[in-house]
Amino acid sequence: MNKEPALAQLAEEIRACRRCPLGSVRTHAVPGEGDPNAEIMFVGEGPGYHEDRQGRPFVGNSGAYLESLLADIHLTREQVYICNVIKCRPPHNRDPLPQEIAACKPYLERQIEIVDPLLIVTLGRFSMAYFLPNSPGISRIHGKPTEVDGRIILPLFHPAAALRNPKWDRATRQDFAQIPSLLAKARATRAQNAPAPDDFEQLSLF
Ligand code: SF4
């Protein structure tokens, strides 16, 4: 699949979307951005004030914090894919409503399908609950990786929360430090599960 045009087309659909009432109150939709072939996808909750103004994810203080975490593991934001559960800002940064999350779900599903990351890092409780429903809460499971549908899900505190609380900042930096080893394991698992060349030959016979 040629991922770049597929993501660009999806972004156009998101910018034109009116599936839920947030489409009428946003300044800009925020589809997501980054490397279409990224091994790591970061999924936040929804755009904030600065993101809504610029149409880009994680560009305010939270974005600078995320970039500093990435720098700690020798990555830049251009090397990962960054998006949100919902693509338009709720008024006054209120929590997204269940019906808004449901309306926006197909966009995130398609982003995951196209980018096909090995590791999804959830930022904040709404993103965690999207991938790990019925989990006991972010303060209990942050930094604990779980495999879901062949991908590793790593829940973290939202950067805005970590910025406000030194304890959560320390925890987030520790959680983040696991990413290189988790990625190495995920690469090895995917390589093991990849079809052998013989399998392709057999498939082509039928
Ligand atoms: S939040 Fe999602 S579903 Fe609602 S209008 Fe924006 S893109 Fe469409």
Residues whose N, C-alpha, C, O or C-beta is under 5 A from the ligand:
A	BS01	SF4	I14 C17 R18 R19 C20 L22 G23 I86 K87 C88 E100 A103 C104
